[in-house]
Amino acid sequence: TTEIYTLSLHDALPISSGSGTKCRPYRKAIVPRARTDKLPAVAAGGYAWSMLYLASQSPRRRALLEQLGLAPGLLDVDVPEHRQPGEPALDYVNRVAREKAGAGLLEVVGAPGALVLAADTEVILDDEVFGKPLDAAEAAGMLRRLSGRTHTVCTVVWLVHAGGEASVRSLSDVSFAPLPDIAIEADRKSVV
C-alpha cells in the first residue's frame, strides 16, 4: 500500500492525503483533503506565520518553494543521519526529518510566527536505506542493486512552530527495468 500526501506551503496547510494508491513516476495522484487541525489557524485573508524557514541547504527544495512564490529563510542545521540499530526504515526517515525541523526551530525560536519546514527523502530496498552515494562508483553499485527491482522512495515533511507540529509522508513504489551495465557505466561517467 502506498500513501501519497502533498503539501501546500503557500497556505501552510496539508491539502491532500490518501492511502491504497500506487504512484507511478511522472503521474499525478489525486486524493482528498487532509486534516489541518495540527497547524496554526489562518486568520481571514492572512497567514498564521510571519516567516517560513527551510531547514535544508537543498537547492531543489528551495527552488520548489520559490516556484510557489515563497522566499524562505534558510537554516543550515547539522543533524546526524545515522540509522539506529533495529530502527525501521520508515521510522528512520521520519525521525531525521523531524530532527531537522526541530533543530531549525531552535535557531529561530525567538522569531514570532516562525514556521520551520524540513524534509528527508530516502530510497529503501529490502529495508535498507540508500543514502546519498559518496561517489560515482557507489552510485553505480546502487543502480546495479536497484536494477530490475521495485524499491520505495519515502519523503517525510515536517512543519513545526512554537505551538505545535505537523507532518506528511509520501511513499512511492518505483520499478526499474533491468539496467544493462553499459547504461550504468554511462550514468556513472556523467556524474564524474
C-alpha positions, 0 to 999 in steps of 0.5 A: 500500500502506498500513501501519497500526501502533498503539501501546500506551503503557500497556505501552510496547510496539508491539502491532500492525503490518501492511502491504497494508491500506487504512484507511478513516476511522472503521474499525478495522484489525486486524493482528498483533503487532509486534516489541518487541525495540527497547524496554526489557524489562518486568520481571514485573508492572512497567514498564521506565520510571519516567516517560513524557514527551510531547514535544508541547504537543498537547492531543489527544495528551495527552488520548489518553494520559490516556484510557489512564490515563497522566499524562505529563510534558510537554516543550515542545521547539522543533524546526524543521519545515522540509522539506529540499530533495529530502527525501521526504515520508515521510522528512520526517515521520519525521525531525521526529518523531524530532527531537522525541523526541530533543530531549525526551530531552535535557531529561530525560536525567538522569531514570532510566527516562525514556521520551520519546514524540513524534509528527508527523502530516502530510497529503501530496498529490502529495508535498507536505506540508500543514502546519498552515494559518496561517489560515482562508483557507489552510485553505480553499485546502487543502480546495479542493486536497484536494477530490475527491482521495485524499491520505495522512495519515502519523503517525510515533511515536517512543519513545526512552530512554537505551538505545535507540529505537523507532518506528511509522508509520501511513499512511492513504489518505483520499478526499474527495468533491468539496467544493462551495465553499459547504461550504468557505466554511462550514468556513472561517467556523467556524474564524474 
